[in-house]
Structure formats: structure tokens, C-alpha cells
Amino acid sequence: MRVRIRILDRFLAWTFLRLFTLFVLGAPLLFVVGDVTENLDRYLDRGVPFDQVLISYAYQYPQFVFWAFPIAALLATVFTIHPMTTHREVMAAKAGGVSFHRLTAPLLLIGILLTGAGLVLAEVAPRANQVAAELRGDRERQQAWRNNFVYITDSGQSLSARRLTLADNRMVGVVLQEFPQNSEGPTRNTRAEEAEFHEGYGWMLLNGSVRQFHPDGREMTVRFDHALLRSLVERPEDLMDRPRDEDEMTYAQLQRFGERLQRSGGDVGRTFTKKEQRLAIPVATLVIILFGAPLATSSRRGGAAFGIGVSLATTILYLMLFRFSGALGYAGTLDPRLAAWIPNLLFLAAGLVLLKRVRT
């Protein structure tokens, strides 16, 4: 019995993964065709070479694959379970003592693994999107340096530097002015010849001094060879003067950008909704499998037409919910977390109801 179950598990897993791979790599071509149809003339009018446009779509492909994860999971689930229902293989498994819940267990396990893969892809795609936008001229190429700038940090300090270079994550001629939060505190002026950014630690100041000016006229100066500046949490790319589009930011960058925007009094609905959708879309892969499996076995009639019809209707419904709730989140009508997760919650509830109604 255990041998038969393992064979059945491998059969379901192989069928699902084969179909998922086919759909998740093929579906993005539809996104590419749609974008080319709409924007190719605009790219060529800018003087962007056609081969460079093609390369930009290659960079943007991870983003399209990320969007296609839930759709591919739905198609793979329906076209795995429905043929087994039509050919009475599901009935045969039940007759052999394998319940429908046990039968679909491999798909749920794969859904968990694909959710993890989607979360990884959500961090890879923004970096590739930035390169794609630069190649097509949608964004100016990211400068590798910035000269003679002043920046107000997240902690409210005034930072100025003669030069910042991204190649070595280094600033030269650094001055950091910190003003007291009340009339009794000292004003602190920090100067350093150089500052280096170290991943996981932050900015290290080299060869400088800290001067404190107290309200009573006292002054104190401390010199240092090197000092870790914990109050400056911005990364080198955060100090550049050109803000990026949300699709070009990772989850952590969206969080920092949203917090900075919130402190300045800006509208954060779009930013925080986009941030939550970075988690909601990968999780939707598992939710859609949970929803699609019982839906696909609900009818023994129809062949490929039934599978296509169910998949198309479900996809349209999910996208409508996703766009509608997302628009409410962008506008600030809904809390960003709720706006991003409503489609998943509704489909999860529907999936659990369908699973409960399936004869096991």
C-alpha cells in the first residue's frame, strides 16, 4: 500500500511540476507581447536599439515570472487533478483507501516550496527591473557617485559630504550635524575625512572628531581614528538623489522608503501596499493550489475545455480582486495589509469550503 502511495505521489508531483514549469515560463511571453505592442514605438522613438529592447525584456523576465506564479499554479493544478477525475483515477485512489486530502498532499507540499521560491524571486526581480528600465530609457542610468550634497537622515541629522562613490561604498569629507530635541541638549557636530559602509555593521568614520556645544557655552571635542556611526542607517544607494520606482525596490527598501515618506508627511498607501504584495503574491501560489484542487475535481464532465474555462474564470476573478483591493490600498481607503491580502483570504476561505465538501 505504501509503495502504491509513493508511486501516486511521484506521479502527481511530476505531472504538476511539468505543467507548472511549462506555464510559468510560457505565460510571461504574454506580458512581453502586451508590453511590446503598447510601448515598442515609444522605445524606438527614443533611439533605443531594438536589440537593447530585447535585452531589457530578458532582465524584466524575472518580474513576469513572479507575476505568473499564481496563474501557473492554478493551471497546473486544474490540468493535473481534472484529467484524473475524468478518467476515474481519483475514484480508483479513493477505492484503494487514499482520500482526496491525502491524494493532493504532494501538491500542497510543492506549493509551500514554490512559495519560498516566489519570495526569493521577489527580491531578485527589483534589481533586474532597474537594469531593464535603464536599458529602455525609462530611468536615467544610476550614477556611480554623487558630489557635494546635503541629506536629511531618517534620524533627523543633517549629513553633507564632498563625494559619495557606490563602487567602494565610501564618502569623503563627511560632516554630520545633530541638533538637540530640547533646549537643554547639546548640539553635536561630527566630522570625518572618510566614511566606509560595511554590510551588517553600517558606516565607519575614519580620522575625525566630535564637537559638542552645550547651551551654557561649554564646548567639548573628542578625536578618533575610527568610529562606528550607528545613527546613520541609510545605505549608500539610499543617499543618491534619484528615487526609484516601487517595482525596483526590494522588500526592505520599500519598508525604509515608506517609513521615510511617512515621516515627511507623504502618502504611503501605494508604497506599503506594494510592500505587502511582495509577500501576498508568493503565498497566493499555495492558496490557489488549495483552491484549485477541489474545484478541479468538482465535475467529471468536460476535458481540456473545462480546465481552460475554470482556469480562465478563476484567473480573471483573482486579478479583478487583486487590482480592486490594491487600488483601495493605494488610495488609502484600505489598510495596506488588508488591501494586499484580501484576495488570498477570500480564495483561502473558498478553498477550505470546497475541500470540506469533497467526498473523501
WOFENDA-V640644 format. One line per field, one symbol per residue. psi: psi as a letter, one per 40 degrees, with the letter a starting at -180 (. if undefined). Layout:
BEGIN
psi = ???
END
This chain:
BEGIN
psi = ddddddddddddddddddddddddddddddddddddddeddddddeehiddddddddddedddddddeddddddddddedddddddefdddddddeehiddddedddddddddddddddddddddddddddddddeediihhieihigihhhideeihhiidhhhddefiiifhhhhhiieieeiihhhhiidihhhhhedahhihgaihhhhideeihhhhiidihhgdegeiidddeiehiiideeiidddddddddddddeeiheddddddddddddddddddddddddddddeeheiibdddddddddddddddddddddddddddeedihdddddedddddddddddddddehh.
END
